[in-house]
Amino acid sequence: MLFTVSAPAAYPPCAFPLTDGKMRQCRHGFGRFPRVQLMPVTLRQLRYFKAVVEHGSFARAAEAVFVSQPALSLQVRELETNLGWPLFERDSHGVVLTTLGREIHEQALRVLDEALLLETKGKLFNKGPFNIALGIVSTLAPYLIPGLKEELSNLEDRIDIAVYEATSQQLLNRLLGGHIDAAIISLPIGMLELTERDLFEDPLLLAGSSSRLAAFRELSEDLKAENLAKSDLGPLLCLNEGHCLGDQVLGACSMGTMEGVHRSLESLGSVARLAGVDAGLTLIPETAVASEHAASPGLHFLRLAKPEPKRRIGLVYRVAFHDQRWIEPLADCATRAGKRLIEQSAPLIG
């Protein structure tokens, strides 16, 4: 049995179908309806219901939401059908909420508020700012962060970063686990799940006291890093296992054994301080030169022969990451910040 609704007054006395096919008595009389398949309550139904409550009539509510009165009445009727009970007492003077109607109205307001909040969040997310959890390898983070933050502050679309400092492997684990959004580390990585974007090259410089560097010049006319393994200029200072820079230093110096290698340090700053007090030689990334020289005036630097050892610094992020609008701006800022560090170091290198 179907009802044609043309106006609120045209509603049957109790137009609320029952799933059991039985009669249900309400304040206006009886109604009998066949079994129906209930549909989900929609936001449109709740908005139209709210409009009727606010305006006190179907006609004024329809005008307020810019739809025809039959269209609005149909949506409210479907809402009542889904709930199984009337929400309004209807008469020639207007509408009044039923007991259930008052309860549904309170809950509908909460649902519509939450829906508006969801829509607002989506719009704000689309406009930014972007809040990014960014990992930076510990041998670069303290030097890169100030310049990177400065570069990011100049962007039209703001990018806010929460920085996580750790070793490359720790950052990769966090990245794959979804705990950070991207990482700035040494390349290559070679994982199918990750995308790599080159940022800049970071040359490795020989670092130590002026006397040790002078002695190395005398022993090695071509100034190649592998000549350190053949010299007797004291220990090669290296970061502990787990730091990729430590492995890179050993590889650049062709250290086939650990003899003559001091590898028990956890920070690049500690390596630089020891080299600055004539405890040995090491290789320092050019991005760290200005900061470490300021912290350790006894530390001097020597550029090695070409092809000089260097590390590739890149931005790594998940291939399946859903929103990549911030990647290129962040990468460009990191590139500029890294290259500026290298430019600042140039006057300090022998």
GIURKA-V569618 format. One record per residue. N is the residue number from 1. PSI is psi in whole degrees, -180 to 180 (none if undefined). NEAR is the number of other C-alpha atoms within 12 Angstrom. Layout:
# GIURKA-V569618
{{N/PSI/NEAR} {N/PSI/NEAR}}
This chain:
# GIURKA-V569618
{{1/125/15} {2/148/14} {3/138/22} {4/120/17} {5/121/23} {6/-24/19} {7/160/27} {8/-38/34} {9/-18/25} {10/-3/19} {11/141/28} {12/163/28} {13/-37/24} {14/74/31} {15/64/41} {16/97/41} {17/147/35} {18/143/28} {19/-14/20} {20/0/15} {21/3/15} {22/170/15} {23/145/19} {24/129/23} {25/134/18} {26/-170/22} {27/-24/19} {28/-7/18} {29/-146/15} {30/154/18} {31/145/26} {32/128/25} {33/149/23} {34/171/18} {35/140/19} {36/155/19} {37/116/15} {38/143/18} {39/158/15} {40/147/16} {41/136/24} {42/161/21} {43/-34/22} {44/-44/25} {45/-43/32} {46/-38/34} {47/-42/31} {48/-41/42} {49/-45/45} {50/-41/38} {51/-41/33} {52/-42/36} {53/-45/33} {54/-36/23} {55/-11/20} {56/4/26} {57/154/32} {58/-38/44} {59/-49/30} {60/-35/25} {61/-41/30} {62/-41/31} {63/-39/19} {64/-33/23} {65/7/23} {66/44/16} {67/167/20} {68/156/21} {69/-41/27} {70/-38/26} {71/-42/26} {72/-43/35} {73/-39/35} {74/-41/29} {75/-41/32} {76/-40/41} {77/-41/37} {78/-37/33} {79/-45/36} {80/-38/33} {81/-45/29} {82/-36/26} {83/-22/25} {84/4/29} {85/153/30} {86/148/39} {87/-20/35} {88/148/40} {89/119/32} {90/135/27} {91/-175/21} {92/-16/15} {93/-7/13} {94/-149/22} {95/149/27} {96/139/25} {97/139/26} {98/176/20} {99/-47/17} {100/-38/20} {101/-40/28} {102/-41/20} {103/-44/17} {104/-37/28} {105/-45/29} {106/-44/19} {107/-37/18} {108/-39/28} {109/-41/23} {110/-43/18} {111/-44/22} {112/-36/25} {113/-43/18} {114/-38/15} {115/-41/19} {116/-39/16} {117/-42/14} {118/-45/14} {119/-40/14} {120/-42/14} {121/-41/15} {122/-43/13} {123/-42/13} {124/-39/15} {125/-37/19} {126/-32/18} {127/-15/17} {128/-179/20} {129/160/21} {130/126/27} {131/109/26} {132/130/28} {133/109/26} {134/124/39} {135/140/40} {136/130/39} {137/141/37} {138/-22/33} {139/1/41} {140/-31/45} {141/-52/33} {142/-23/28} {143/-35/33} {144/-33/40} {145/-49/33} {146/-48/23} {147/-36/26} {148/-44/35} {149/-40/27} {150/-44/22} {151/-42/27} {152/-33/31} {153/-18/19} {154/-4/17} {155/146/21} {156/-45/14} {157/111/21} {158/139/25} {159/116/31} {160/129/24} {161/138/29} {162/115/20} {163/135/29} {164/120/30} {165/129/30} {166/-178/30} {167/166/32} {168/-45/37} {169/-40/26} {170/-40/24} {171/-39/35} {172/-41/37} {173/-43/23} {174/-38/26} {175/-47/34} {176/-29/26} {177/-2/16} {178/14/24} {179/-22/22} {180/162/30} {181/-29/39} {182/167/46} {183/143/51} {184/110/50} {185/-180/44} {186/139/38} {187/163/31} {188/162/22} {189/-48/26} {190/43/13} {191/132/17} {192/-28/14} {193/-12/19} {194/145/27} {195/136/28} {196/135/28} {197/120/30} {198/141/28} {199/-58/31} {200/165/31} {201/142/26} {202/95/37} {203/149/38} {204/127/39} {205/146/41} {206/131/46} {207/141/50} {208/-170/43} {209/161/31} {210/-35/25} {211/-41/25} {212/-40/33} {213/-37/36} {214/-40/22} {215/-38/21} {216/-37/34} {217/-40/26} {218/-37/15} {219/-24/20} {220/95/22} {221/-33/14} {222/-5/18} {223/45/28} {224/144/29} {225/-35/39} {226/-16/28} {227/-15/25} {228/-34/39} {229/-24/30} {230/-11/21} {231/169/26} {232/60/19} {233/20/30} {234/179/27} {235/152/28} {236/118/45} {237/128/44} {238/155/43} {239/155/33} {240/167/25} {241/145/22} {242/-18/24} {243/120/30} {244/-28/32} {245/-36/43} {246/-42/36} {247/-39/26} {248/-39/31} {249/-46/42} {250/-41/35} {251/-41/24} {252/-33/34} {253/3/36} {254/44/22} {255/100/27} {256/-24/17} {257/171/14} {258/4/21} {259/130/17} {260/11/24} {261/130/31} {262/101/28} {263/77/29} {264/20/20} {265/147/23} {266/-8/24} {267/147/31} {268/-32/39} {269/-41/32} {270/-40/25} {271/-47/39} {272/-40/44} {273/-43/31} {274/-43/33} {275/-34/40} {276/-21/34} {277/25/24} {278/34/28} {279/-3/27} {280/-172/36} {281/159/45} {282/175/49} {283/129/48} {284/133/50} {285/143/44} {286/-28/44} {287/-20/43} {288/-6/43} {289/-52/46} {290/-45/30} {291/-44/28} {292/-31/35} {293/-39/31} {294/-35/18} {295/-24/20} {296/85/26} {297/-22/24} {298/-1/25} {299/128/41} {300/164/40} {301/147/42} {302/127/38} {303/132/34} {304/166/33} {305/152/22} {306/146/16} {307/114/15} {308/147/26} {309/144/31} {310/163/31} {311/145/33} {312/121/29} {313/132/39} {314/167/35} {315/129/40} {316/135/42} {317/163/43} {318/138/29} {319/-39/21} {320/11/16} {321/132/20} {322/-29/12} {323/110/19} {324/17/21} {325/-26/21} {326/-10/34} {327/-51/33} {328/-46/24} {329/-41/26} {330/-44/41} {331/-42/32} {332/-41/24} {333/-43/32} {334/-38/40} {335/-47/32} {336/-41/27} {337/-42/30} {338/-44/40} {339/-33/27} {340/-39/27} {341/-43/34} {342/-39/30} {343/-40/20} {344/-26/21} {345/-22/32} {346/-46/22} {347/-16/17} {348/-2/27} {349/130/30} {350/none/21}}
